[in-house]
Amino acid sequence: MIHTLSAPLCQAPDPEIRSPSIAFPEGAVDCHAHVCGPALQFPYAPERIYTPPDAPLENYQSLLAMLGVNRAVLVQPSVYGTDNRALLAALKSDPQQFRGVAVIPNHLEEVSEPYLQELHDAGVRGVRCNIVDVTDPSTGLPIQTLKALAERIKPFGWHLELLMHVNEYPDLAKVFEHFPVDLVFGHFGYTHAKHGVSNKGFQGLLELMRNEQAWVKMTGPYRICDGNLPYTDMRPFNDAVIEANPKRLVWGSDWPHVMVKKQMPHDADLCELLGTWVSDSALRKSILVDNPCILYDFPTFSKVGN
């Protein structure tokens, strides 16, 4: 039995079977998606703040086929805490199709080298840190903890993915000036559109991109603006990160769109939105194919059966 009284059930993704009108290039990568469940096989953490409807690997692979996307990066969702078993099972099911971003304990003495090697061998190429839910902006970033984690993962060539509101840290670029590994910021830096592109924290993110210290995931625009599609308020953020450094951008669907409390977006519409916001096909290929291969160490793409 799955208990949801303290962790409310969130909205399920749109079930409509519909492909986008835009064709993604061969080898395209969805760089941000989550596998959730089946909960009876991979139980969610009791301390979670929401309960997702089961969104198992099979459903996600059907979605990829519907969208015309060949490969994907699976990111450990918060509902599993540091239990990466569901993620590892998904990665091991198809090492050519999937890469992963795991979550490991903050107490690094609990993490063995063989476990890190197991994650790497399965396809993990980064570690995710949730700053939003655990850090008070007034106290600053836990930079020493983050640096210690970065030094631990550096030998594997991994990056550190941060879920944080960059607008809350006006000295962002200075704080991460000499960071040991590449940084990846989800959801355009997770700054609400109301703060504008001139916000010091967002400008710091752009500086990190220009200095080739940070990557940005062009994901979840619905999470950081008030309206529904086409998320007009987010267009300036899209244009700003492209201008800063288009070689440091990747795209993701954010499926199954957990904790969305407004109109649930259809993934086909999100694909078409990228086509509108990134109209140049060469740039779109860079964001969807070339950049992800560098960041996530994907092999050269070849169709199944070739």
Salt bridges, closest charged atoms under 4 A:
GLU16 OE2 - ARG18 NE 3.21
GLU26 OE2 - LYS303 NZ 3.08
ASP83 OD2 - ARG85 NH2 2.79
GLU109 OE2 - HIS107 ND1 3.90
GLU113 OE2 - ARG152 NE 2.75
GLU118 OE2 - LYS92 NZ 3.47
GLU161 OE2 - HIS32 ND1 3.74
GLU161 OE2 - ARG128 NE 3.74
GLU161 OE1 - LYS217 NZ 2.88
GLU177 OE1 - LYS174 NZ 3.20
GLU177 OE1 - HIS178 NE2 3.94
ASP182 OD2 - ARG248 NH1 3.23
ASP226 OD1 - HIS192 NE2 3.10
ASP239 OD1 - ARG235 NE 2.91
ASP254 OD1 - HIS32 NE2 3.63
ASP254 OD1 - HIS34 NE2 3.78
ASP254 OD2 - ARG223 NE 2.68
ASP267 OD1 - HIS257 NE2 2.89
ASP269 OD1 - ARG18 NH1 3.05
ASP290 OD1 - LYS285 NZ 2.94
ASP297 OD2 - ARG125 NE 3.20
